[in-house]
Amino acid sequence: MTKRAAIVVLDGVGMGAAPDAAAYGDVGSDTLGNLSRAIPGGFDLPNLQRAGLGNIAPLAGVAAERHATGAWGLMEPNSAGKDSTTGHWEIVGLHLARPFPTYPRGFPADVVDEFARLTGRGVIGNVVSSGTVVIDRFGPEHQRTGQWILYTSADSVFQIAAHEAVIPLAELYEGCRIARRMLQPPHDVSRVIARPFEGAPGAYRRTANRRDFSIEPPGETLLDALQAAGIPRHGVGKVDDLFAGRGISSRHFANNAEGLMAIADWIGGDAGGFLFANLLDFDQQFGHRNDIPGFYGALRQFDAALPGLRSALHKDDLLFITADHGNDPTTASTDHARECVPLLVLGGRVQARDLGRRSTFADLGATVSEWFGLTYRGRGTSFLAELVAA
């Protein structure tokens, strides 16, 4: 089979509040739109403009393109929740009826005590906080006592921070595995995250050795269908962690620049099948820190890489560019936002046209499945007939 497909998820790069944003406290959130208006003179993203980004919704500095090089559309979230796991699962066909649990006041005492008992170390923190703030606040005590730093956010995450010179990575990862097994309903958080750091008080810095331990998907996904059909699956970034390693393995990188190089290597190489890639810097480095210049710089970096990715596509390749949720750096919130996400599609057989407003991210997974000749559609509806010239 010569057909290939790649989905590149720009983590946190949403495009306008979802219809139910009010239920999530996210009215007015519009990651790309608000960011474009916060940049003096608007965006300068010529390659994304040519691909059709400005055709999806108004963006300052990005004009609508009459002769776009790709197809474009907008996808609404249908699953309950606004985290990376929920978004990626929906892309490959799953809908969640209820959001993963969150802990705005920290985790219950019995959960914290059980984690301490099982791991043999005490726990400090148990607060809602950003990662950089929490290690600055609790790092010195952690270095003195060897206790875990536990924290969460507005997302469904059980985050464990540890200094690499105090708790070895192997023990940190094992502690996360213990937590993952321990956190059963009603405390079935979507992800347990290892957050290692290094340095001294006042100069702590997180390392590149983050690991995510996700709950396993509760139903069949596109990845399962591809695996059953013997179609190779390749990952870039945290996608394997988001699926608990089921149906995909992945290479992890320190930043978007390295991830983009890996995506380019796959597109330009001879590997067949399907690529699922996540570029995390938009969200982790800039969205959560409300770093407007940094977020825009990451968009510029992706825009600069896009011509090379497009020119390397094989004849029967489809390249999908999308996101998993919003993370608007212009709002007071530093957390994810319930947003729609952009959809751009490039490839030699792609018709330049409007794919419309899709009612679920799962339409993307259904389309990839049909491209590979599979019957799986998950909770989506394929738009392949609209996308590819006969």
Secondary structure, DSSP 8 states (H G I E B T S, - for coil): ---EEEEEEETT---SB-TTGGGGT-TT--HHHHHHHHSTT----HHHHHHTHHHHS-BTTB---TT-SSEEEEE---SS--SHHHHHHHHTT---SS-----TT---HHHHHHHHHHHTS-EEEEEE--HHHHHHHHHHHHHHH--EEEEE-SSSEEEEEEETTTS-HHHHHHHHHHHHHH--TTS--SEEEEEEEES-TT--EE-S--EEEE---SS--HHHHHHHTT--EEEESTHHHHTTTSS--EE--SSHHHHHHHHHHHHHSS--EEEEEEE-HIIIIIITTT-HHHHHHHHHHHHHHHHHHHHH--TTEEEEEE-SSB--TTSS--S-B-B-EEEEEE-TTB---EEEEES-THHHHHHHHHHTT----TT----HHHHB--
